[in-house]
Amino acid sequence: MVDARPTFVDTRYNRQELVPQLGSEAQSKLGAGRVVVIGAGGVKSPLLYYLAAAGVGHIRIIDFDLVELSNLNRQILFCENDIGRNKAEAAYDRLIALNSEIEIEAISRRLDEGNALSFLEGFDVIVEGGDSSATRFLVNRCCLALDRPMVHASAQYNYGYVFTVVPHRTACFECIFPDLDRGHGGSVPVFGVATGIAGVLGAGEVIKILTKKGKPIVDGMLSFSGFLSDFLFIPSPRRPNCASCGTEMR
């Protein structure tokens, strides 16, 4: 009797290539993928880990901040020896140690109006982040201008949410958060596990976009509550009067 099971080959990506929806073709797309991630903190730490582990070929990390002791409950890219180091540079060291076969860039600069487009152009997916709501609205506008999909993943307390923006086709960040205070920023209470859940879900969105497999979370957000053990999709369609994309309704 012939054994119909696939032959096991011990390579870096063999387990995900065995997934029927992926295979070697999707793995090649990941290897050719270019992703820029703004921030390397609580949510972005697991997100970056899984993108590097999955074999995304080119990852750019933008973060001006320094590692602090209070980061270590959730920012799992870093350890005590990294305290005082730039987060993008420390993240580079950890990720290249995980996967030396991919290309990683570390940019230790603050994203602002003057450099945002130049830092973000040329990438297949932009993972939104930043130290303030103003930066997030800025990245949203850049994604619309560059016509590049954007993944947003966030967490606070013990809940979080994830969604993807496909420019000119789905709700943008401002459609979903039209009344968000642009001056909002700074420290928020957060349980480390919540940032991990949001980050892993965000990495999944990036992988779906790069491989064109599965259905991204669009026109709303996937919200979760750690204390309630609950996941919920909250619809939020495009708004015709959106200040960012409303005049571009197609």
C-alpha positions, 0 to 999 in steps of 0.5 A: 500500500502506497503512503499518500502522506507528504514527504517531510523535508526539514527546512525552515518553512516546511510546516507552513508550506504544508498548509494547503492554502499556502504551499511553496508558491505562497512562501515565494510571495512572502520571500518577495514581500516588502513590509514597513513597520512603524514602531517596535513596541508591545503590539509590533514586537510579536508582529515583527517576530512572526513576520521574520519567522514566516520569511517575509523577505524585506522588513523595515522597522522605524522607531526613534524610541529607547527601550525602558524597563517598563517596556519589558512586560509586553515588548518581547523583542527586548531584554534587560540588556537592551535598556537604553538602546534604540528600539529599531536597532535592538529589534534588528539584532533580535530578528536577524538572529532569528532569521538571517536569510531575510533583509531587515532595516532599522531606522532610528528616526521619528516619522513626521510630515517631512519624511513619511512618504520617503520612508513608506514608499516602495513597500507592499504593506504598511503596518501603522503605528506611532507615538500619537494619534496624529502620526496614525492619521499621517500614515493613513494619508500616506497609505492613501497617497501611495495606494498601499494597504495598511494594517492597524493593530492596537491594544490597551487594558486587556482588549484590542482590535485589528483591521486592514485598509485597502486604499480607495476600496475599504474604510480607511483609519479616519472612516473608522475613527473620525472623532479620535483626538489627534492630540492623544498619545503617551502611556496607556494601561495594558496587559502584555498578553493583549498586545501579543494577541493583537500583534499576532493577528496583525501579522496574520493580516500582513501574510494574507495580503502578501500571499493573497490568501484568505480574507483580510479584516476590512470595513470594520475591526476584529475586536477582542476582550481578554477578560471576557474571552470574546472576539467580535467583528464590528462593522465600519463601512467607508464614510462618504464625508470622510476627511481623508478618503471621502472625496475618492469614493469609487 
